[in-house]
Amino acid sequence: MSQFALPLDWPAAETEGSFVVGAANAEAVRHLGHWSLWPVMATILTGPRKSGRSRLGRRFVANSGGTLIDDADRRPEDELFHAWNRAQSERRPLLMIADAPPPTWAVALPDLKSRFAATPKLTIGEPDEALAAALIEKMLGVRGLAAPPEVLSYLLPRMERSYVAIQRVVDLIDDTALARRSRLTVPLARRALQRMGVIDDSS
């Protein structure tokens, strides 16, 4: 039976097993899972947009009872300073998420700068082929579309290897499947990439 996409804004699943782990994020997942062993009760996590860093942060807070500050590089420095100190005194872990780690993210307050120097910093990298394939398969599955191996083999060499590109490709495949009322096939995936401007009619 053919599977059809639904015209919904699908929410990101928040269950323990919903976060797809690969080489790009395995270190961050391992570190956050062992927060009770941290010598400093704080960590700075950076990574590309759409990489799942905020979802990972929410899962961390649920598991640890700690504190999450998202977009930390845009927050007042005195807020970060007091949050860092409070995490140490209460022994409750603090996770700060930012686009880039200090010193790339300029910090003016000397006392905060010295605390950040002692704070572990983790980075989620861009996805490799295995993680990209797993993410595409999972995200399409949430939308009710099964991704045959031949479709993944077609998509992966032709698309940018980034989380933003993965999201765009999945959204366009979903939209194309809905418009054509079709299951997911290589021709449908080709049509989605053409609409995205990634390939021309001959590819």
N, C-alpha and C positions, 0 to 999 in steps of 0.2 A: 504494500500500500504506500502511495506517495505521502510524504510529510510536508506540511505547509507551515510557513512562517506566519506569526500573528503580528498584527500592527500595534505592538505594545512597546513601551519603554521598559525593557527588561531590567529588573534590579540585580545588582551584583549579589551573588550568594555569599553568606557570611558564615557558613558552617565550617567546622574544623578542617574537613577534608576538601573544601572548595578551593583552597589556595594551591595553585599549581607550582610545584617546586622544580627548579632546574639549576643548571650550573650558574646562571646569572644571579640567583637569589638564595642559593643554598646556604652560604655563609651567614647571611642576615637572618634566615630562619633559625639556624642552629644557635646563633648568638642570643637572639631574643628568647629562645626556648630555655636558655640556661641563665636567666636573669638573676637567680638567687646566688650565683657564683660571681657576679660582677664585683670587682673591688671598688669601682666607682659606680654609684647608683644612677648612672645617666649614660645615654648613648645618642649619637647623632646619626640618623639614617637619611641618605640621599639616594637619588635615582631618577630616571626619566619619568615624566608624566605618563599616566596610564600603566605604570609598572606594577601596580598593586601595593604600593608602599603604604598608602593610607589604610587599606584593608588589612594589611599585615599589622599596622599599628593598632587598629581597633581590636584585632584578635589578641595582640600582646596585652592590651589593657584588660580585656576580659579574662585572660589567663593569670595575670600577675597582680591585678588590683592596682597597677601603677597609673602614671599620668602620661597623656599624649598631648604634645603641642605640635599641631600641623602648621605648615608654612612658617616655621620658626624664624626663618631669615627675614620675615616681614613683621615680626612681633616686637614690641618695645623691649629694649635690652634689660631694663630693670625688672620686667616680668620674668624674663628668662633667668636672670641672676637669682631672684628669690625662689623660683621653681627649682633651680639646681641645688641651692642650699637646703631647701625643704626636703628634697629627695634624699639627701645625705643624712639629715638629722632624723627623719622618720623611717629611713631604710625602705622607702617605697620607690621603685625604679621610675625614672623619667625617660621618655623617648621623645626626641625632637626630630621632626621631619623637615627637610629643606631641599631646595633645588641643588644647592652646592654646599660643600662643607667649608667652615672657616679654615684657612684665611681667605679663600676665594670670596666667601661671604664676609664682608668687612665688619669687624666688631670694634667699636670705639671704646667701650668701657673696659679699663685695664683689668679689673677684678674678674669680669666675665671672660675676658680673653684668656687669662691664666687658667680658669676653670675649664674652658673649652680645650685648652692644650692637653689637659689630663683626661679628657673624655674620649672614649672609643668612638671611631667613626666607621660606618659601614656604607657601602655603595651597592645598589642593585644595578647590574649592567644590562645592556640591551640583550634581547633574547637570542640564543643560538637557534639552530634549525630544529633541534628536538623540542625545545621549550616553545618555539613559535608554533610548531605543529600541534603540540598538546593544548596550547591556548586557543588556537583556531577551532580545534575539535570540541573543546569544552564549551566555548562561547556559542558555537553553532548548535551544540546539543541543548543548551539552555533555551534556544529559540525554536527547538523542535526539528532541527535539521541534522540528519546524520551525514557525517563527512566521510565519504569513501576514501580509501588510500590513494586512488588515482587522482582525486581532486586535490588532496594535500600535496601530492607529488607535482601536480601542475602549478599550484599556487606559489609554493615556497621559493622556487628559483626566480620568480617574476615579480616579487614584491619587496619593498624596502623592509629590512629587518629591524623593525622598531615596534614598540607597543602601540603607538598612535596609528601606524599603518595597519597593524593587525585589527585594531578596533574599526578602522574605516573599511577595510576589506570585508570584515564580518557583517557590518551594517549594510553595505551595498549588496552582498550576497543575500542577506535576509530580505532586503527590499526587492531585489530582482526575483527571488523565488516567490515572494508574495504577489508581485505584479504578474508573473507568468503562471502562477499556480502550478509550480513544478517542484519536483524533488531536486536535490543538489546533484548536478552532473558537471563534467568538465566543460561542456559548452556554456552552461549557465555561469560557471566560475569565470570563463573567458569573457562573457558579456559584462560581468561585474567589473573586471579589471579594465575593460574598454571604457566603461562609464567613468571609472576613476581616472582615466587618462594614463594608466601605467603601460598599456600596450596598445598597438594599433590593430586594425582589422586583420592584418596578415599574421599576427602572433598566435 
